[in-house]
């Protein structure tokens, strides 16, 4: 198993990119938030990105209230918070990561299959990426369990398979990682997330290059 270091006095590494998923028809107000997140995550940097993520968190909180704490809105609030943690870095990221975890857990308690396994996948990725005790809540075992639950919900999803492949790669399970990465490569694209799909394909290709060196 490879030892991973995610924390130093100067750097706190969370997800560099997070998943973007199809919004259920029952929550149409989330679609503009989804597209705004993609542009913020992939096209902005520095203070402009942080300001945009802060605005997305505020919008998501309004949608959570308006939807009476729907699982979909809670999930997107958590995605916005997680992305803010990633962009912010340092010890200041911890509060955003913890808030994201809490909201994902709330969403899963309401509807485990929300957004085709999105909440499960993002929570699994957080457990995989953040430092463990005593710094934060990171846990490889919890991450793996959540990834497997997400894949039961959405076995052919691009994001579910990619993030699990990334986890397996970090754990040194290269053969298994390749199997799930191949599933991600073969996953169908979705019409309402062109930018996110393009960027995810780039990440899939980058992970494939890493796996090729392990063959």
C-alpha positions in Angstrom: 0.0 0.0 0.0 1.3 3.4 -0.9 1.6 5.9 1.9 -0.2 9.2 1.1 0.5 12.5 2.7 -2.2 15.1 2.4 -1.2 17.6 5.2 1.7 19.7 6.1 1.9 23.0 8.0 1.8 24.8 4.7 -0.6 22.7 2.6 -3.9 21.0 2.9 -4.8 19.0 -0.2 -8.4 18.1 -0.9 -10.0 17.2 -4.2 -8.6 19.2 -7.1 -11.7 18.5 -8.9 -15.1 17.2 -7.8 -17.8 15.4 -9.7 -20.6 17.2 -11.5 -23.8 15.2 -12.0 -27.1 15.2 -13.7 -29.7 17.1 -11.7 -33.1 15.5 -11.2 -36.0 17.0 -13.0 -37.7 17.6 -9.6 -35.1 20.2 -8.8 -34.7 22.4 -11.9 -33.3 25.3 -10.0 -30.1 23.2 -9.4 -29.2 23.1 -13.1 -27.9 26.7 -13.2 -25.9 26.0 -10.1 -24.4 22.9 -11.7 -23.3 24.9 -14.7 -22.0 27.8 -12.6 -20.0 25.3 -10.5 -18.3 23.8 -13.6 -17.2 27.2 -14.9 -16.0 28.2 -11.4 -14.1 25.0 -10.8 -12.5 24.7 -14.2 -12.1 28.2 -15.6 -11.4 30.5 -12.6 -8.4 30.7 -10.3 -7.3 32.5 -7.1 -9.4 35.0 -5.4 -11.9 35.1 -8.3 -12.5 31.4 -7.8 -12.9 31.7 -4.1 -15.4 34.5 -4.4 -17.4 32.5 -7.0 -17.5 29.5 -4.8 -18.6 31.6 -1.8 -21.5 32.9 -4.0 -22.4 29.3 -5.0 -22.5 28.2 -1.3 -24.9 31.1 -0.6 -27.1 30.1 -3.5 -27.1 26.5 -2.5 -28.1 27.4 1.1 -31.1 29.3 -0.3 -32.1 26.2 -2.4 -31.7 24.0 0.6 -34.1 26.2 2.5 -36.6 26.6 -0.3 -36.6 22.8 -1.0 -37.0 22.0 2.7 -33.7 20.3 3.0 -34.0 18.1 -0.1 -31.2 15.6 -0.6 -30.4 17.1 -4.0 -29.9 20.6 -2.7 -27.9 19.3 0.3 -25.6 17.4 -2.0 -24.9 20.5 -4.2 -24.3 22.6 -1.1 -21.8 20.0 0.0 -20.1 20.0 -3.4 -19.8 23.7 -3.3 -18.3 23.6 0.2 -15.8 20.8 -0.7 -14.7 22.7 -3.8 -14.2 25.8 -1.6 -12.0 23.8 0.7 -9.9 22.6 -2.2 -9.5 26.1 -3.6 -8.8 27.6 -0.2 -6.2 25.2 1.1 -4.4 25.4 4.5 -6.1 25.0 7.8 -8.9 27.3 6.7 -10.1 24.4 4.5 -10.9 22.2 7.4 -14.2 23.9 8.3 -15.5 23.7 4.7 -14.5 20.0 4.5 -16.3 19.2 7.8 -19.4 21.1 6.7 -19.4 19.3 3.4 -19.2 15.9 5.2 -22.1 16.8 7.5 -24.3 17.9 4.6 -23.5 14.8 2.5 -24.4 12.6 5.5 -27.7 14.5 5.8 -28.4 14.0 2.1 -27.6 10.3 2.3 -29.8 9.8 5.3 -32.7 11.3 3.4 -32.0 9.5 0.1 -29.0 7.2 -0.2 -29.3 7.0 -4.0 -29.6 10.8 -4.5 -28.4 12.0 -7.9 -27.5 8.5 -9.0 -25.0 8.0 -6.1 -23.5 11.5 -6.2 -23.6 12.1 -2.4 -22.0 8.7 -1.7 -19.3 9.3 -4.3 -18.3 12.8 -3.1 -18.3 11.6 0.6 -16.1 8.7 -0.4 -13.7 11.0 -2.2 -13.5 13.2 0.8 -12.7 10.3 3.1 -10.1 9.3 0.6 -8.5 12.7 0.2 -8.5 14.5 3.5 -6.0 13.7 6.3 -7.0 11.2 8.9 -7.0 11.5 12.7 -5.9 13.6 14.5 -6.0 16.2 11.8 -9.3 15.4 10.2 -11.8 12.6 9.4 -10.0 10.9 6.5 -10.3 7.1 6.4 -9.4 4.6 3.6 -11.8 2.0 5.0 -14.8 4.3 5.1 -13.9 5.6 1.6 -13.8 2.1 0.1 -17.1 1.2 1.7 -18.8 4.4 0.4 -17.3 3.9 -3.1 -18.7 0.4 -3.2 -22.2 1.6 -2.2 -22.0 4.3 -4.8 -21.2 1.7 -7.5 -24.1 -0.4 -6.4 -26.3 2.6 -7.1 -24.6 3.6 -10.4 -22.3 0.8 -11.6 -21.7 2.4 -15.0 -21.2 6.0 -13.9 -18.1 7.9 -15.1 -17.4 9.6 -11.8 -18.2 6.6 -9.6 -15.8 4.4 -11.5 -13.1 7.1 -12.0 -12.9 8.1 -8.3 -12.8 4.4 -7.2 -10.1 3.7 -9.7 -8.1 6.6 -8.3 -8.6 5.3 -4.8 -7.4 1.8 -5.8 -4.4 3.3 -7.6 -3.4 5.2 -4.5 -3.7 2.0 -2.5 -1.4 0.2 -4.9 -4.1 -2.1 -6.3 -3.2 -1.4 -10.0 -5.0 -4.3 -11.6 -8.3 -3.5 -9.9 -7.8 0.2 -10.6 -7.4 -0.5 -14.3 -10.7 -2.5 -14.4 -12.7 0.4 -12.9 -10.8 3.0 -15.0 -11.8 1.1 -18.1 -15.4 1.3 -17.0 -15.0 5.1 -16.6 -13.5 5.3 -20.1 -16.5 3.5 -21.5 -19.1 5.4 -19.5 -21.7 7.4 -21.6 -21.4 11.1 -21.7 -24.3 13.4 -20.6 -25.7 16.2 -22.7 -26.0 18.6 -19.8 -22.4 18.4 -18.5 -20.1 18.9 -21.6 -17.4 20.9 -19.7 -17.3 18.5 -16.8 -17.2 15.5 -19.1 -14.3 17.0 -21.0 -12.3 17.7 -17.9 -13.1 14.3 -16.4 -11.9 12.6 -19.6 -8.6 14.5 -19.2 -8.3 13.2 -15.7 -9.1 9.7 -16.8 -6.4 9.9 -19.4 -3.9 11.2 -16.9 -4.7 8.3 -14.5 -4.3 5.9 -17.4 -0.8 7.2 -18.1 0.1 6.6 -14.4 -1.3 3.1 -14.6 0.7 2.4 -17.8 3.9 3.0 -15.9 2.9 0.3 -13.4 2.2 -2.4 -16.0 
